[in-house]
Amino acid sequence: MHAPTKWRTGTAVSAAVLVLACAGCSPGGPASQTAPTPSLVPSPSWTASLSGGDHAQAPGATPLSASWDKGAEQAAKDAAAKAMALFARPGVDQRTWITDLAPLLSPAYRTEAEYIDPAKVPVRKVLAGPALETSAGEPLTARAVFATDAGEWVVLLHRTGAGQPWLVEAIASEND
């Protein structure tokens, strides 16, 4: 009678080891076998389109198209003239200079302009301009050329769409 008892004990020990081994392999133990709790946050049935610049549009809406018309031309001239007037102030301290100019600049050029020392800007006076130059079929970008006491200077302007403001991408001497 020793053999069957020995066999039963060995089988029981083997079964216990197998159960413990399987429990150790489970990634989260018994708790991971429960069903996941449904999310209380609904997922949207549509996504916004940012083709209108920073303004989301309704699904299926036609993107705003920009055109080059008298209004766009005047807005570009005004933005360029204001930027050049604020740029050409070598007697102003750097903090005031960048604070005044920053709202007219694109984010990328704003970062660059923070390192410009206005005392080293050679332009002191704008003599004429701006004369606008655009590429045919490109109503989002314009070059504004100014005659200054330091030669010709260019303000490169860009807008992201119709109704969006013209922002300065660069101000440089025509010779640069």
OpenMM code with the backbone's topology and positions (N, CA, C; nanometers):
from openmm import Vec3, app, unit

residues = "MET HIS ALA PRO THR LYS TRP ARG THR GLY THR ALA VAL SER ALA ALA VAL LEU VAL LEU ALA CYS ALA GLY CYS SER PRO GLY GLY PRO ALA SER GLN THR ALA PRO THR PRO SER LEU VAL PRO SER PRO SER TRP THR ALA SER LEU SER GLY GLY ASP HIS ALA GLN ALA PRO GLY ALA THR PRO LEU SER ALA SER TRP ASP LYS GLY ALA GLU GLN ALA ALA LYS ASP ALA ALA ALA LYS ALA MET ALA LEU PHE ALA ARG PRO GLY VAL ASP GLN ARG THR TRP ILE THR ASP LEU ALA PRO LEU LEU SER PRO ALA TYR ARG THR GLU ALA GLU TYR ILE ASP PRO ALA LYS VAL PRO VAL ARG LYS VAL LEU ALA GLY PRO ALA LEU GLU THR SER ALA GLY GLU PRO LEU THR ALA ARG ALA VAL PHE ALA THR ASP ALA GLY GLU TRP VAL VAL LEU LEU HIS ARG THR GLY ALA GLY GLN PRO TRP LEU VAL GLU ALA ILE ALA SER GLU ASN ASP".split()
positions = [
    Vec3(0.0798, -0.1182, 0.0000),
    Vec3(0.0000, 0.0000, 0.0000),
    Vec3(0.0846, 0.1252, 0.0000),
    Vec3(0.2083, 0.1076, 0.0131),
    Vec3(0.2962, 0.2251, 0.0119),
    Vec3(0.3072, 0.2872, -0.1267),
    Vec3(0.3038, 0.2097, -0.2301),
    Vec3(0.3210, 0.2623, -0.3653),
    Vec3(0.2077, 0.3561, -0.4057),
    Vec3(0.0775, 0.3187, -0.3862),
    Vec3(-0.0267, 0.4113, -0.4267),
    Vec3(-0.0251, 0.5400, -0.3463),
    Vec3(0.0060, 0.5360, -0.2165),
    Vec3(0.0102, 0.6573, -0.1359),
    Vec3(0.1247, 0.7456, -0.1822),
    Vec3(0.2366, 0.6830, -0.2109),
    Vec3(0.3530, 0.7561, -0.2590),
    Vec3(0.3199, 0.8219, -0.3938),
    Vec3(0.2490, 0.7463, -0.4773),
    Vec3(0.2138, 0.7980, -0.6088),
    Vec3(0.1170, 0.9157, -0.5960),
    Vec3(0.0185, 0.9034, -0.5059),
    Vec3(-0.0771, 1.0115, -0.4854),
    Vec3(-0.0083, 1.1348, -0.4290),
    Vec3(0.0834, 1.1195, -0.3377),
    Vec3(0.1561, 1.2318, -0.2806),
    Vec3(0.2404, 1.2988, -0.3879),
    Vec3(0.3082, 1.2198, -0.4687),
    Vec3(0.3908, 1.2742, -0.5779),
    Vec3(0.3064, 1.3476, -0.6792),
    Vec3(0.1885, 1.2941, -0.7101),
    Vec3(0.0983, 1.3588, -0.8048),
    Vec3(0.0460, 1.4903, -0.7482),
    Vec3(0.0114, 1.4903, -0.6191),
    Vec3(-0.0381, 1.6122, -0.5550),
    Vec3(0.0691, 1.7200, -0.5525),
    Vec3(0.1926, 1.6810, -0.5221),
    Vec3(0.3036, 1.7773, -0.5196),
    Vec3(0.3280, 1.8312, -0.6603),
    Vec3(0.3259, 1.7437, -0.7602),
    Vec3(0.3470, 1.7869, -0.8992),
    Vec3(0.2378, 1.8830, -0.9445),
    Vec3(0.1140, 1.8537, -0.9071),
    Vec3(0.0029, 1.9415, -0.9440),
    Vec3(0.0166, 2.0779, -0.8778),
    Vec3(0.0575, 2.0796, -0.7502),
    Vec3(0.0757, 2.2062, -0.6791),
    Vec3(0.1862, 2.2889, -0.7431),
    Vec3(0.2968, 2.2232, -0.7802),
    Vec3(0.4079, 2.2935, -0.8452),
    Vec3(0.3618, 2.3498, -0.9796),
    Vec3(0.2848, 2.2706, -1.0540),
    Vec3(0.2356, 2.3156, -1.1837),
    Vec3(0.1424, 2.4365, -1.1692),
    Vec3(0.0538, 2.4365, -1.0718),
    Vec3(-0.0372, 2.5487, -1.0480),
    Vec3(0.0412, 2.6738, -1.0113),
    Vec3(0.1395, 2.6600, -0.9213),
    Vec3(0.2207, 2.7753, -0.8816),
    Vec3(0.3032, 2.8279, -0.9982),
    Vec3(0.3563, 2.7382, -1.0789),
    Vec3(0.4364, 2.7803, -1.1935),
    Vec3(0.3504, 2.8559, -1.2942),
    Vec3(0.2314, 2.8057, -1.3183),
    Vec3(0.1419, 2.8742, -1.4125),
    Vec3(0.0971, 3.0094, -1.3581),
    Vec3(0.0739, 3.0175, -1.2293),
    Vec3(0.0335, 3.1445, -1.1688),
    Vec3(0.1461, 3.2463, -1.1795),
    Vec3(0.2708, 3.2027, -1.1694),
    Vec3(0.3861, 3.2918, -1.1811),
    Vec3(0.4060, 3.3411, -1.3226),
    Vec3(0.3587, 3.2672, -1.4226),
    Vec3(0.3743, 3.3073, -1.5622),
    Vec3(0.2701, 3.4084, -1.6053),
    Vec3(0.1626, 3.4179, -1.5340),
    Vec3(0.0556, 3.5101, -1.5696),
    Vec3(0.1033, 3.6533, -1.5482),
    Vec3(0.0845, 3.7435, -1.6451),
    Vec3(0.1362, 3.8793, -1.6314),
    Vec3(0.0785, 3.9572, -1.5151),
    Vec3(-0.0427, 3.9361, -1.4817),
    Vec3(-0.1009, 4.0159, -1.3744),
    Vec3(-0.1659, 3.9310, -1.2683),
    Vec3(-0.1430, 3.8036, -1.2690),
    Vec3(-0.2058, 3.7165, -1.1722),
    Vec3(-0.3544, 3.7071, -1.2012),
    Vec3(-0.4319, 3.6614, -1.1061),
    Vec3(-0.5748, 3.6421, -1.1262),
    Vec3(-0.6488, 3.7708, -1.1589),
    Vec3(-0.6023, 3.8859, -1.1131),
    Vec3(-0.6731, 4.0115, -1.1386),
    Vec3(-0.6758, 4.0452, -1.2871),
    Vec3(-0.5740, 3.9978, -1.3646),
    Vec3(-0.5686, 4.0330, -1.5059),
    Vec3(-0.6714, 3.9574, -1.5880),
    Vec3(-0.7394, 3.8626, -1.5284),
    Vec3(-0.8378, 3.7857, -1.6025),
    Vec3(-0.9746, 3.8527, -1.6016),
    Vec3(-0.9884, 3.9646, -1.5307),
    Vec3(-1.1172, 4.0334, -1.5276),
    Vec3(-1.1328, 4.1159, -1.6546),
    Vec3(-1.2541, 4.1403, -1.6946),
    Vec3(-1.2820, 4.2173, -1.8158),
    Vec3(-1.2449, 4.3633, -1.7932),
    Vec3(-1.1877, 4.4310, -1.8961),
    Vec3(-1.1520, 4.5720, -1.8797),
    Vec3(-1.2765, 4.6580, -1.8614),
    Vec3(-1.2597, 4.7645, -1.7832),
    Vec3(-1.3691, 4.8574, -1.7585),
    Vec3(-1.3876, 4.9444, -1.8818),
    Vec3(-1.5090, 4.9598, -1.9311),
    Vec3(-1.5289, 5.0445, -2.0486),
    Vec3(-1.4934, 5.1896, -2.0171),
    Vec3(-1.4375, 5.2588, -2.1174),
    Vec3(-1.3973, 5.3983, -2.1017),
    Vec3(-1.5201, 5.4880, -2.0929),
    Vec3(-1.5139, 5.5861, -2.0042),
    Vec3(-1.6230, 5.6819, -1.9904),
    Vec3(-1.6051, 5.8007, -2.0836),
    Vec3(-1.4872, 5.8096, -2.1498),
    Vec3(-1.4595, 5.9199, -2.2412),
    Vec3(-1.4994, 5.8765, -2.3816),
    Vec3(-1.5957, 5.9432, -2.4428),
    Vec3(-1.6366, 5.9036, -2.5776),
    Vec3(-1.5293, 5.9407, -2.6785),
    Vec3(-1.5156, 5.8615, -2.7822),
    Vec3(-1.4220, 5.8971, -2.8874),
    Vec3(-1.4981, 5.9719, -2.9955),
    Vec3(-1.4341, 6.0755, -3.0542),
    Vec3(-1.5051, 6.1579, -3.1520),
    Vec3(-1.5364, 6.0790, -3.2781),
    Vec3(-1.6439, 6.1150, -3.3417),
    Vec3(-1.6817, 6.0502, -3.4666),
    Vec3(-1.6294, 6.1285, -3.5866),
    Vec3(-1.5568, 6.2390, -3.5625),
    Vec3(-1.4987, 6.3198, -3.6685),
    Vec3(-1.3715, 6.3840, -3.6162),
    Vec3(-1.2883, 6.4344, -3.7057),
    Vec3(-1.1679, 6.5067, -3.6659),
    Vec3(-1.1701, 6.6435, -3.7315),
    Vec3(-1.1084, 6.7398, -3.6654),
    Vec3(-1.1040, 6.8763, -3.7181),
    Vec3(-0.9982, 6.8866, -3.8261),
    Vec3(-1.0220, 6.9713, -3.9225),
    Vec3(-0.9263, 7.0001, -4.0277),
    Vec3(-0.8645, 7.1357, -3.9989),
    Vec3(-0.7317, 7.1453, -4.0079),
    Vec3(-0.6650, 7.2728, -3.9834),
    Vec3(-0.6212, 7.3384, -4.1134),
    Vec3(-0.6914, 7.3109, -4.2195),
    Vec3(-0.6549, 7.3703, -4.3472),
    Vec3(-0.6847, 7.5191, -4.3523),
    Vec3(-0.7535, 7.5714, -4.2547),
    Vec3(-0.7838, 7.7141, -4.2497),
    Vec3(-0.6898, 7.7855, -4.1555),
    Vec3(-0.5629, 7.7456, -4.1547),
    Vec3(-0.4671, 7.8059, -4.0623),
    Vec3(-0.4853, 7.7449, -3.9258),
    Vec3(-0.4971, 7.8275, -3.8255),
    Vec3(-0.5145, 7.7790, -3.6893),
    Vec3(-0.6610, 7.7632, -3.6519),
    Vec3(-0.7508, 7.7840, -3.7457),
    Vec3(-0.8931, 7.7772, -3.7163),
    Vec3(-0.9497, 7.6450, -3.7667),
    Vec3(-1.0017, 7.5626, -3.6759),
    Vec3(-1.0587, 7.4347, -3.7154),
    Vec3(-1.1836, 7.4571, -3.7995),
    Vec3(-1.2032, 7.3690, -3.8960),
    Vec3(-1.3198, 7.3784, -3.9821),
    Vec3(-1.4077, 7.2568, -3.9593),
    Vec3(-1.5308, 7.2689, -3.9951),
    Vec3(-1.6233, 7.1566, -3.9858),
    Vec3(-1.5831, 7.0510, -4.0882),
    Vec3(-1.6152, 6.9246, -4.0614),
    Vec3(-1.5821, 6.8190, -4.1574),
    Vec3(-1.6441, 6.8486, -4.2936),
    Vec3(-1.5663, 6.8283, -4.3978),
    Vec3(-1.6154, 6.8485, -4.5329),
    Vec3(-1.6147, 6.9924, -4.5794),
    Vec3(-1.5705, 7.0862, -4.4940),
    Vec3(-1.5687, 7.2275, -4.5329),
    Vec3(-1.4574, 7.2519, -4.6335),
    Vec3(-1.4788, 7.3444, -4.7228),
    Vec3(-1.3783, 7.3812, -4.8206),
    Vec3(-1.2738, 7.4692, -4.7539),
    Vec3(-1.1423, 7.4381, -4.7719),
    Vec3(-1.0389, 7.5218, -4.7123),
    Vec3(-1.0472, 7.6651, -4.7650),
    Vec3(-1.0093, 7.7594, -4.6800),
    Vec3(-1.0074, 7.8994, -4.7209),
    Vec3(-0.8963, 7.9192, -4.8224),
    Vec3(-0.9274, 7.9754, -4.9369),
    Vec3(-0.8239, 7.9993, -5.0360),
    Vec3(-0.7858, 8.1468, -5.0315),
    Vec3(-0.6582, 8.1707, -5.0433),
    Vec3(-0.6084, 8.3074, -5.0413),
    Vec3(-0.5972, 8.3571, -5.1848),
    Vec3(-0.6179, 8.4841, -5.2016),
    Vec3(-0.6014, 8.5434, -5.3335),
    Vec3(-0.5220, 8.6725, -5.3179),
    Vec3(-0.4640, 8.7155, -5.4269),
    Vec3(-0.3902, 8.8413, -5.4265),
    Vec3(-0.4834, 8.9469, -5.4842),
    Vec3(-0.5345, 9.0311, -5.3969),
    Vec3(-0.6236, 9.1380, -5.4401),
    Vec3(-0.5760, 9.2680, -5.3759),
    Vec3(-0.6490, 9.3752, -5.3986),
    Vec3(-0.6094, 9.5062, -5.3436),
    Vec3(-0.6028, 9.5039, -5.1911),
    Vec3(-0.6946, 9.4321, -5.1272),
    Vec3(-0.6942, 9.4225, -4.9811),
    Vec3(-0.5709, 9.3502, -4.9292),
    Vec3(-0.5350, 9.2396, -4.9951),
    Vec3(-0.4161, 9.1634, -4.9550),
    Vec3(-0.2897, 9.2460, -4.9787),
    Vec3(-0.2869, 9.3164, -5.0911),
    Vec3(-0.1712, 9.4004, -5.1234),
    Vec3(-0.1531, 9.5111, -5.0196),
    Vec3(-0.2620, 9.5778, -4.9836),
    Vec3(-0.2527, 9.6862, -4.8856),
    Vec3(-0.2128, 9.6334, -4.7485),
    Vec3(-0.2683, 9.5194, -4.7096),
    Vec3(-0.2332, 9.4595, -4.5802),
    Vec3(-0.0856, 9.4212, -4.5763),
    Vec3(-0.0329, 9.3695, -4.6875),
    Vec3(0.1093, 9.3337, -4.6946),
    Vec3(0.1961, 9.4594, -4.6851),
    Vec3(0.1584, 9.5644, -4.7570),
    Vec3(0.2339, 9.6901, -4.7515),
    Vec3(0.2337, 9.7481, -4.6100),
    Vec3(0.1177, 9.7474, -4.5467),
    Vec3(0.1070, 9.8019, -4.4110),
    Vec3(0.1933, 9.7233, -4.3125),
    Vec3(0.1878, 9.5908, -4.3211),
    Vec3(0.2669, 9.5062, -4.2302),
    Vec3(0.4161, 9.5276, -4.2522),
    Vec3(0.4580, 9.5347, -4.3788),
    Vec3(0.5993, 9.5541, -4.4101),
    Vec3(0.6479, 9.6914, -4.3636),
    Vec3(0.5685, 9.7957, -4.3892),
    Vec3(0.6074, 9.9316, -4.3494),
    Vec3(0.6192, 9.9432, -4.1977),
    Vec3(0.5251, 9.8853, -4.1262),
    Vec3(0.5299, 9.8906, -3.9798),
    Vec3(0.6516, 9.8147, -3.9271),
    Vec3(0.6765, 9.6962, -3.9841),
    Vec3(0.7915, 9.6162, -3.9401),
    Vec3(0.9229, 9.6894, -3.9676),
    Vec3(0.9357, 9.7484, -4.0854),
    Vec3(1.0605, 9.8178, -4.1196),
    Vec3(1.0809, 9.9405, -4.0315),
    Vec3(0.9735, 10.0126, -4.0019),
    Vec3(0.9844, 10.1300, -3.9141),
    Vec3(1.0295, 10.0889, -3.7738),
    Vec3(0.9780, 9.9773, -3.7243),
    Vec3(1.0179, 9.9301, -3.5908),
    Vec3(1.1567, 9.8675, -3.5914),
    Vec3(1.1965, 9.8113, -3.7053),
    Vec3(1.3286, 9.7491, -3.7182),
    Vec3(1.4388, 9.8550, -3.7214),
    Vec3(1.4165, 9.9637, -3.7937),
    Vec3(1.5180, 10.0668, -3.8161),
    Vec3(1.5221, 10.1674, -3.7016),
    Vec3(1.5491, 10.1198, -3.5813),
    Vec3(1.5588, 10.2078, -3.4643),
    Vec3(1.6824, 10.1702, -3.3832),
    Vec3(1.8008, 10.2036, -3.4338),
    Vec3(1.9230, 10.1624, -3.3645),
    Vec3(1.9429, 10.2279, -3.2281),
    Vec3(1.8713, 10.3345, -3.1987),
    Vec3(1.8866, 10.4019, -3.0700),
    Vec3(1.8006, 10.3444, -2.9581),
    Vec3(1.7185, 10.2444, -2.9896),
    Vec3(1.6273, 10.1862, -2.8904),
    Vec3(1.6962, 10.0683, -2.8212),
    Vec3(1.6696, 10.0524, -2.6917),
    Vec3(1.7293, 9.9379, -2.6212),
    Vec3(1.6707, 9.8077, -2.6769),
    Vec3(1.7468, 9.7004, -2.6646),
    Vec3(1.7109, 9.5726, -2.7253),
    Vec3(1.5776, 9.5186, -2.6758),
    Vec3(1.5494, 9.5312, -2.5485),
    Vec3(1.4245, 9.4775, -2.4920),
    Vec3(1.3024, 9.5479, -2.5532),
    Vec3(1.3053, 9.6788, -2.5606),
    Vec3(1.1952, 9.7545, -2.6209),
    Vec3(1.1830, 9.7214, -2.7690),
    Vec3(1.2973, 9.7135, -2.8367),
    Vec3(1.3019, 9.6863, -2.9802),
    Vec3(1.2320, 9.5544, -3.0134),
    Vec3(1.2687, 9.4459, -2.9453),
    Vec3(1.2100, 9.3149, -2.9761),
    Vec3(1.0654, 9.3069, -2.9275),
    Vec3(1.0332, 9.3706, -2.8167),
    Vec3(0.8949, 9.3694, -2.7667),
    Vec3(0.8008, 9.4363, -2.8665),
    Vec3(0.8442, 9.5471, -2.9246),
    Vec3(0.7616, 9.6179, -3.0225),
    Vec3(0.7507, 9.5413, -3.1543),
    Vec3(0.8594, 9.4788, -3.1957),
    Vec3(0.8663, 9.4121, -3.3258),
    Vec3(0.8061, 9.2713, -3.3243),
    Vec3(0.8141, 9.2021, -3.2133),
    Vec3(0.7756, 9.0602, -3.2038),
    Vec3(0.6359, 9.0267, -3.2559),
    Vec3(0.5322, 9.1056, -3.2293),
    Vec3(0.3991, 9.0677, -3.2790),
    Vec3(0.3878, 9.0615, -3.4313),
    Vec3(0.4803, 9.1241, -3.5011),
    Vec3(0.4768, 9.1257, -3.6473),
    Vec3(0.5580, 9.0132, -3.7094),
    Vec3(0.6311, 8.9381, -3.6273),
    Vec3(0.7238, 8.8369, -3.6773),
    Vec3(0.6657, 8.6964, -3.6688),
    Vec3(0.7088, 8.6114, -3.7629),
    Vec3(0.6723, 8.4699, -3.7551),
    Vec3(0.7444, 8.4109, -3.6340),
    Vec3(0.6961, 8.3003, -3.5792),
    Vec3(0.7643, 8.2408, -3.4636),
    Vec3(0.9119, 8.2096, -3.4901),
    Vec3(0.9438, 8.1588, -3.6080),
    Vec3(1.0835, 8.1250, -3.6391),
    Vec3(1.1708, 8.2503, -3.6439),
    Vec3(1.1236, 8.3552, -3.7114),
    Vec3(1.2044, 8.4770, -3.7208),
    Vec3(1.2090, 8.5513, -3.5878),
    Vec3(1.1055, 8.5396, -3.5087),
    Vec3(1.1051, 8.6019, -3.3755),
    Vec3(1.2213, 8.5473, -3.2929),
    Vec3(1.2424, 8.4168, -3.3006),
    Vec3(1.3531, 8.3543, -3.2276),
    Vec3(1.4869, 8.4095, -3.2755),
    Vec3(1.5035, 8.4243, -3.4058),
    Vec3(1.6279, 8.4804, -3.4603),
    Vec3(1.6451, 8.6267, -3.4199),
    Vec3(1.5395, 8.7045, -3.4298),
    Vec3(1.5464, 8.8486, -3.4046),
    Vec3(1.5810, 8.8811, -3.2599),
    Vec3(1.5542, 8.7903, -3.1697),
    Vec3(1.5885, 8.8139, -3.0291),
    Vec3(1.7386, 8.8319, -3.0089),
    Vec3(1.8184, 8.7847, -3.1048),
    Vec3(1.9641, 8.7953, -3.0945),
    Vec3(2.0209, 8.9129, -3.1734),
    Vec3(1.9355, 8.9911, -3.2364),
    Vec3(1.9819, 9.1084, -3.3112),
    Vec3(2.0020, 9.2239, -3.2141),
    Vec3(2.1166, 9.2878, -3.2250),
    Vec3(2.1448, 9.4074, -3.1456),
    Vec3(2.0996, 9.5275, -3.2285),
    Vec3(1.9932, 9.5972, -3.1882),
    Vec3(1.9430, 9.7085, -3.2695),
    Vec3(2.0469, 9.8180, -3.2919),
    Vec3(2.1428, 9.8317, -3.2024),
    Vec3(2.2474, 9.9329, -3.2198),
    Vec3(2.3338, 9.9025, -3.3424),
    Vec3(2.3353, 9.7763, -3.3864),
    Vec3(2.4156, 9.7375, -3.5024),
    Vec3(2.3354, 9.7353, -3.6323),
    Vec3(2.2067, 9.7680, -3.6254),
    Vec3(2.1251, 9.7766, -3.7472),
    Vec3(2.1683, 9.9036, -3.8200),
    Vec3(2.2159, 9.8916, -3.9454),
    Vec3(2.2675, 10.0096, -4.0153),
    Vec3(2.1591, 10.1049, -4.0661),
    Vec3(2.0359, 10.0590, -4.0738),
    Vec3(1.9267, 10.1429, -4.1250),
    Vec3(1.8812, 10.2384, -4.0160),
    Vec3(1.8824, 10.3672, -4.0502),
    Vec3(1.8345, 10.4677, -3.9567),
    Vec3(1.7085, 10.5360, -4.0090),
    Vec3(1.6939, 10.5328, -4.1421),
    Vec3(1.5806, 10.6026, -4.2017),
    Vec3(1.5342, 10.5297, -4.3278),
    Vec3(1.4032, 10.5103, -4.3375),
    Vec3(1.3434, 10.4542, -4.4587),
    Vec3(1.3134, 10.5718, -4.5511),
    Vec3(1.3654, 10.5653, -4.6741),
    Vec3(1.3486, 10.6744, -4.7694),
    Vec3(1.2280, 10.6546, -4.8611),
    Vec3(1.1998, 10.5305, -4.9001),
    Vec3(1.0870, 10.5019, -4.9895),
    Vec3(1.0474, 10.3553, -4.9773),
    Vec3(0.9241, 10.3303, -5.0148),
    Vec3(0.8770, 10.1915, -5.0152),
    Vec3(0.7598, 10.1746, -4.9216),
    Vec3(0.7074, 10.0599, -4.9239),
    Vec3(0.7612, 9.9401, -4.9886),
    Vec3(0.7119, 9.9220, -5.1323),
    Vec3(0.7987, 9.8626, -5.2128),
    Vec3(0.7600, 9.8152, -5.3451),
    Vec3(0.7421, 9.6645, -5.3299),
    Vec3(0.6213, 9.6166, -5.3557),
    Vec3(0.5924, 9.4741, -5.3358),
    Vec3(0.6251, 9.3924, -5.4590),
    Vec3(0.6806, 9.2745, -5.4341),
    Vec3(0.7074, 9.1771, -5.5392),
    Vec3(0.6431, 9.0460, -5.4958),
    Vec3(0.5705, 8.9832, -5.5884),
    Vec3(0.5093, 8.8534, -5.5597),
    Vec3(0.5348, 8.7600, -5.6766),
    Vec3(0.5259, 8.6317, -5.6497),
    Vec3(0.5346, 8.5322, -5.7562),
    Vec3(0.3938, 8.5048, -5.8066),
    Vec3(0.3812, 8.4876, -5.9363),
    Vec3(0.2493, 8.4586, -5.9940),
    Vec3(0.1942, 8.3303, -5.9332),
    Vec3(0.0693, 8.3346, -5.8949),
    Vec3(0.0050, 8.2164, -5.8386),
    Vec3(0.0431, 8.1863, -5.6949),
    Vec3(0.1143, 8.2769, -5.6293),
    Vec3(0.1553, 8.2555, -5.4898),
    Vec3(0.1056, 8.3717, -5.4046),
    Vec3(-0.0193, 8.3671, -5.3597),
    Vec3(-0.0766, 8.4781, -5.2841),
    Vec3(-0.0430, 8.4774, -5.1350),
    Vec3(0.0439, 8.3860, -5.0923),
    Vec3(0.0747, 8.3756, -4.9497),
    Vec3(0.2096, 8.4356, -4.9122),
    Vec3(0.2925, 8.4684, -5.0106),
    Vec3(0.4265, 8.5200, -4.9836),
    Vec3(0.4507, 8.6464, -5.0654),
    Vec3(0.5167, 8.7435, -5.0051),
    Vec3(0.5497, 8.8681, -5.0750),
    Vec3(0.6835, 8.9207, -5.0247),
    Vec3(0.7511, 8.9923, -5.1136),
    Vec3(0.8750, 9.0633, -5.0780),
    Vec3(0.8452, 9.2116, -5.0835),
    Vec3(0.8843, 9.2821, -4.9796),
    Vec3(0.8665, 9.4274, -4.9760),
    Vec3(1.0055, 9.4902, -4.9771),
    Vec3(1.0334, 9.5689, -5.0791),
    Vec3(1.1654, 9.6307, -5.0946),
    Vec3(1.1558, 9.7772, -5.0535),
    Vec3(1.2516, 9.8187, -4.9697),
    Vec3(1.2574, 9.9558, -4.9185),
    Vec3(1.3889, 10.0207, -4.9584),
    Vec3(1.3825, 10.1476, -4.9946),
    Vec3(1.5033, 10.2284, -5.0106),
    Vec3(1.5300, 10.2906, -4.8739),
    Vec3(1.6534, 10.2737, -4.8240),
    Vec3(1.6889, 10.3273, -4.6922),
    Vec3(1.8196, 10.4039, -4.7019),
    Vec3(1.8564, 10.4681, -4.5931),
    Vec3(1.9851, 10.5379, -4.5887),
    Vec3(2.1021, 10.4398, -4.5892),
    Vec3(2.0751, 10.3099, -4.5791),
    Vec3(2.1790, 10.2062, -4.5826),
    Vec3(2.1605, 10.1152, -4.7044),
    Vec3(2.1008, 10.1681, -4.8112),
    Vec3(2.0786, 10.0882, -4.9321),
    Vec3(1.9411, 10.0227, -4.9308),
    Vec3(1.9221, 9.9300, -5.0243),
    Vec3(1.7927, 9.8617, -5.0320),
    Vec3(1.7845, 9.7496, -4.9292),
    Vec3(1.6699, 9.7430, -4.8632),
    Vec3(1.6425, 9.6387, -4.7646),
    Vec3(1.5122, 9.5700, -4.8014),
    Vec3(1.5035, 9.4408, -4.7681),
    Vec3(1.3879, 9.3594, -4.8044),
    Vec3(1.3227, 9.3021, -4.6795),
    Vec3(1.1906, 9.3083, -4.6780),
    Vec3(1.1110, 9.2419, -4.5743),
    Vec3(1.0366, 9.1289, -4.6447),
    Vec3(1.0632, 9.0062, -4.6034),
    Vec3(0.9941, 8.8902, -4.6590),
    Vec3(0.8724, 8.8613, -4.5721),
    Vec3(0.7546, 8.8586, -4.6350),
    Vec3(0.6279, 8.8392, -4.5635),
    Vec3(0.5624, 8.7080, -4.6047),
    Vec3(0.4884, 8.6502, -4.5105),
    Vec3(0.4133, 8.5276, -4.5397),
    Vec3(0.2853, 8.5280, -4.4569),
    Vec3(0.1812, 8.4700, -4.5133),
    Vec3(0.0566, 8.4485, -4.4383),
    Vec3(0.0136, 8.3040, -4.4622),
    Vec3(-0.0639, 8.2498, -4.3707),
    Vec3(-0.1015, 8.1086, -4.3801),
    Vec3(-0.2312, 8.0857, -4.4560),
    Vec3(-0.3058, 8.1903, -4.4844),
    Vec3(-0.4305, 8.1743, -4.5585),
    Vec3(-0.5047, 8.3056, -4.5688),
    Vec3(-0.6174, 8.3020, -4.6375),
    Vec3(-0.7004, 8.4216, -4.6531),
    Vec3(-0.7446, 8.4713, -4.5164),
    Vec3(-0.7373, 8.6005, -4.4972),
    Vec3(-0.7802, 8.6589, -4.3705),
    Vec3(-0.6778, 8.6471, -4.2590),
    Vec3(-0.5675, 8.5804, -4.2846),
    Vec3(-0.4629, 8.5657, -4.1833),
    Vec3(-0.3662, 8.6841, -4.1934),
    Vec3(-0.3022, 8.7210, -4.0837),
    Vec3(-0.2108, 8.8355, -4.0884),
    Vec3(-0.0817, 8.8024, -4.1635),
    Vec3(-0.0259, 8.9045, -4.2240),
    Vec3(0.1057, 8.8917, -4.2855),
    Vec3(0.2083, 8.8958, -4.1732),
    Vec3(0.2982, 8.7993, -4.1693),
    Vec3(0.4043, 8.7961, -4.0689),
    Vec3(0.5391, 8.8027, -4.1381),
    Vec3(0.6339, 8.8674, -4.0727),
    Vec3(0.7678, 8.8846, -4.1278),
    Vec3(0.8479, 8.7566, -4.1073),
    Vec3(0.9041, 8.7062, -4.2173),
    Vec3(0.9899, 8.5874, -4.2144),
    Vec3(1.1377, 8.6258, -4.2114),
    Vec3(1.1703, 8.7456, -4.2605),
    Vec3(1.3093, 8.7916, -4.2618),
    Vec3(1.3131, 8.9399, -4.2957),
    Vec3(1.4157, 9.0063, -4.2445),
    Vec3(1.4478, 9.1440, -4.2826),
    Vec3(1.5971, 9.1439, -4.3087),
    Vec3(1.6358, 9.1855, -4.4290),
    Vec3(1.7779, 9.1803, -4.4636),
    Vec3(1.8101, 9.2825, -4.5714),
    Vec3(1.9379, 9.3141, -4.5807),
    Vec3(1.9860, 9.3999, -4.6874),
    Vec3(1.9687, 9.3255, -4.8197),
    Vec3(1.9355, 9.3975, -4.9247),
    Vec3(1.9204, 9.3362, -5.0568),
    Vec3(2.0520, 9.2718, -5.1010),
    Vec3(2.1626, 9.3192, -5.0484),
    Vec3(2.2944, 9.2668, -5.0850),
    Vec3(2.3320, 9.1402, -5.0093),
    Vec3(2.2573, 9.1039, -4.9059),
    Vec3(2.2899, 8.9831, -4.8275),
    Vec3(2.2429, 8.8574, -4.8947),
] * unit.nanometer
topology = app.Topology()
chain = topology.addChain("A")
for resn in residues:
    res = topology.addResidue(resn, chain)
    for name in ("N", "CA", "C"):
        topology.addAtom(name, app.Element.getBySymbol(name[0]), res)
